[in-house]
């Protein structure tokens, strides 16, 4: 019962941590980026300590919070150190899962969903000509495919030029096999064994 409560507690704890990171962590990260780089960060900065990050950053923060949970439980006077250690260890996967759930529900993917919904609304209102938009997209894709194809052809031509300009090694003559000496086969198997044992 207590273990299930601890897992649910840390899952729920990940929600305010994620929101604090979206509000404060992104500002601190942007300030740090601007201090450590020559040019300020262009555009919208949406990377915090957890938000917009990979598994390493989320796991790192979860381990840190799990260690803090262990220390808090241990220092508040719990008699069982092993139980505090179990709670600290359970905090790590629960927080990581909570960070991913929050990222999915409240993170950057929502912006893409909103853009798609706005486009669908424009189509329904008749503000977007689907035929013209499809032709424009097809031209862009065709142009990119042609550029990629041209690059591949150029690379293949350069590779062929390098292969043809490299000196070709002359094939080594194949040596003729040496004639085999005639084998003296014993007439009887017993003679072969006697010859072998005499050696």
ROVOKE-419396 format. One record per residue: residue in one letter; x, y, z of N, C-alpha, C, O in turn. Coordinates in steps of 0.1 Angstrom, whole numbers, plus 5000, padded with zeros to 4 digits. Layout:
N
aXYZXYZXYZXYZ...
END
This chain:
199
x500849885000500050005000500950135000500650224992x501950125009502750245010503650264997503850384993x504050154991504850164979503950224967504450314960x502750174966501850234956501550374958501450454949x501350414971501150554974502350644970502250754965x503650584973504850654969504950674954505350784949x504650574946504650584932503650694927504050774919x502450684932501450784928501850924932501651024924x502450934944502951064949503951124939503851244936x504951044935506051094927505551124913506051214906x504551044908503951074895503251204895503351284886x502551234906501851364907502851474910502551594906x503951444917504951554919505551594906506051714905x505651514896506251544883505451654876506051734868x504151674879503351774872503751914876504051994867x503851954889504252084892505752114889506152224885x506552004890507952024886508052054871508852144867x507251984863507252014848506752154845507352224837x505752204852505252334850506152444855506352544848x506852424866507852514871508952524861509552624858x509352404855510352404845509952484832510752554826x508652464828508252534816508252694819508552764810x507952734831507952874834509252934838509753024831x509952874847511252924852512452864845513452934842x512352734843513552664837513952714824515052724820x512852734815513152784802513852924802514652954794x513353014812513953144813515453134818516353204812x515653044828517053034832517952974821519053014820x517352874814518152814803518452914792519552924787x517453004789517753104778518753204783519653244775x518653244796519653334801521053274801522053344797x521153154805522453084805522953074790524153094788x522053044781522553024767523053164762524153164756x522353274765522753404760524053444767524853514761x524353404779525553434786526753364781527853414780x526553234777527653154772527853144757528853084753x527053214749527153214735527353354730526853444736x528053364719528253494713526953564708526753674711x526153484701524953544696523753494705523753384709x522853584707521653534716520853434708520853424696x520053354716519353254710518253314701517453394706x518153274688517053324680515753254682515653134684x514653334681513353274682512953234696513453274706x511953154696511353104709512152994715512552904709x512453014728513252914735512352834744511752884753x512252704741511352624749511952504756511352404758x513252514758514052404765514352444779514952544782x513852364788514152384802515052274807515852224799x514952244820515752134825515151994821515851894820x513851994820513051874816512351894803512451804794x511652004801510852034789511752044777512752124777x511451974767512151984754513451914755514351934746x513651824764514951754766514751604764513651554763x515851534763515851394761515851314774515651374785x516051184773516051104785517151134795516951114807x518351174790519451204799519051314809519351294821x518551424804518251534813517051494822517151534834x516051424817514951384826515351284836514951294848x516251194832516751094842517651164852517551134864x518451264848519351334857518551404868518851404880x517451474864516651554873515851454882515651484894x515451344877514751244885515651184895515251164907x516851154892517851104902518051204913518151174924x518251334909518451434918517251444928517451454940x516051444922514851454931514651334939514251344951x515051214934514951094942515951094954515651044964x517151154951518151164962517551264973517751244985x516951374968516351464978515251404986515151424998x514451324979513351254986513951154996513451145008x514951084993515650995002516151065014515951025026x516851185012517351255023516251315032516451315044x515251365025514151425033513451315042513251345054x513151195036512551095044513451045055513051015066x514751035052515750985062515951085073516051045085x515951215070516251315080514951355088515151415099x513851315083512551345091512451245102511451265110x513251155104513251065115512650925113512250865122x512650885100512150745098513150645104514450665102x512650545110513550445116514150345106515250295108x513450325096513950225086514650295074513950355066x515950275074516750335063516450265050516350335039x516150135051515950065038514650105032514550115020x513650145040512350195034512550325028511950355017x513350415034513650545028514350525015514150595005x515350425014516050395002515150344991515250384979x514150264994513250214985512350324979512150334967x511950414988511150534983512050624974511550664963x513250644977514150724968514350654955514450724945x514450524955514650454942513450454934513450464922x512250434941510950434933510650574927509950584918x511250674933510950814928511550834914510950904906x512650764911513250784898512450744886512050834878x511950614885511150584874509750654874509250684863x509250674886507950744886508050884881507150934874x509150954885509251094880509551094865509051184858x510351004860510651004845509350974837509151044827x508550884842507350854835506450974836505751004826x506351034847505551154849506051274840505151344834x507351284838507851394829507451364815507151454808x507451234811507051204797505551224795505151274785x504751184805503351214804503051364803502251404795x503651434812503451584811503951644798503351734792x505151594793505651644780504651614769504551694760x504051494769503151454759501851544760501251584750x501351564772500051634774500251784773499351854767x501351834778501451984779502652044771502852164772x503351954765504652004759504452064745503452114741x505552054738505752114725504852054714504652124704x504451934716503651864705502251934704501651934694x501852004715500552074714500652184704499552214698x501752254703501852354693501652304679500952374671x502152184676501952134662500552094660499952104650x499952034671498552004670497652124668496752124660x497952234675497252364673497452414659496452464653x498652404653498852444639498052364630497452424620x497952234632497152144623495652184624494952184614x495252204636493752244638493452374632492352394626x494352474633494152604626494052584611493252654605x494952504605494852474591493552414587492952454577x493152314595491852254592490652354593489752344584x490752444602489652544603489752634591488652674586x490952674587491052754575490452684562489752754554x490752554561490152484550488652474551487952494541x488152454563486652444564485952584561484852584555x486652694564486152824562486252864547485652964542x487152794540487352824526488452924523488552974513x489252954534490353044532491552984525492353064520x491652854524492752794518492252714506491352644506x492952734494492652664482493452534483494752544481x492852424485493552294486494352254474495452204475x493752284462494452244450495752324448496752264445x495652454450496852534449497852504460499052504457x497452474472498352434483498952304480500152284482x498252204474498852074471499852094460500852024460x499552174449500452194439501752264444502852224440x501652354452502852424458503652324466504852324465x502952244474503752144482504352044473505552004475x503652004462504251904453505551964446506451894444x505452094443506652164436507752164446508952134442x507552194459508552194468509252064470510452044470x508351964471508951824473509651784460510751724462x509151814449509851774436511151844435512151784431x511251974439512452044439513551984448514651964445x513051944460513951884470514451744465515651714467x513551674459513951544454514951554443515951484442x514751654434515651674423517051724428518051674423x517051804438518351854444519051734450520251714448x518351644457518951534463519451434453520551384454x518651414442519151324431520351384425521251304422x520351514422521551574416522851554425523951524420x522651574438523751554447524251404447525451384447x523351314446523751174446524451144433525451074433x523951194421524651174409526051234409526951174404x526151354414527551414415528451334423529651324420x527951284434528851204443529251074436530451034437x528351014428528650894421529650924410530650844408x529551034403530551074393531851094399532851054393x531951164410533251184417533851054421535051044420x533050964426533550834430534150754418535150694419x533350764406533850694394535150764389536050694385x535250894390536450964386537650924395538750904390x537450914407538450874416538950734414540050694415x537950644411538250504408539050494395539950414394x538650574385539250554372540650624372541550584364x540850724380542150794380543150724389544350744388x542750634398543650564406544350454398543750394389x545650434400546350334392545850194395545650154407x545650124384545049994386546249894388547149894380x546149814398547249714400547149614389546149564385x548349574384548349464374548049334381548549304392x547349254374546949124380548249034381549049034371x548448974392549548884393549348754385548248704385x550448714379550248584371549948474381550548464392x549048384377548748274385549848164383550048124372x550448124394551448014392550847884389549747854393x551547814380551047684377551347584388552347594394x550347494391550647404401551747314398551947264387x552547284409553647194407553147054405552147014411x553846974396553446834394553546754407554546774415x552646674409552646594421553546474419553546404409x554346444430555246324429554346204429553346194436x554846104422554045974422554045914436555045914443x552945874440552745814453552945664453552445594444x553645614462553845474463552745414472552845444484x551845354467550745304475551045154479551445074470x550945124492551144984495550044894490548944944488x550444784487549444684481548444634492547344604488x548944634504548044574514548044674526548944754528x546944684533546744784543547744754555548144844562x548044624556548944594567550344644564551044684574x550744654552552044714548552044864551553144914556x550944934549550845074552551045094567551645194572x550445004575550545024590551944994594552545064603x552544894588553944854592554844974588555745004596x554645034576555545144572555345264582556245334585x554145284586553845404596554445374609555045464615x554445254614554945224627556545224627557145244637x557145194616558545194614559145334614560245354618x558345434611558845574610558945634623559345744624
END
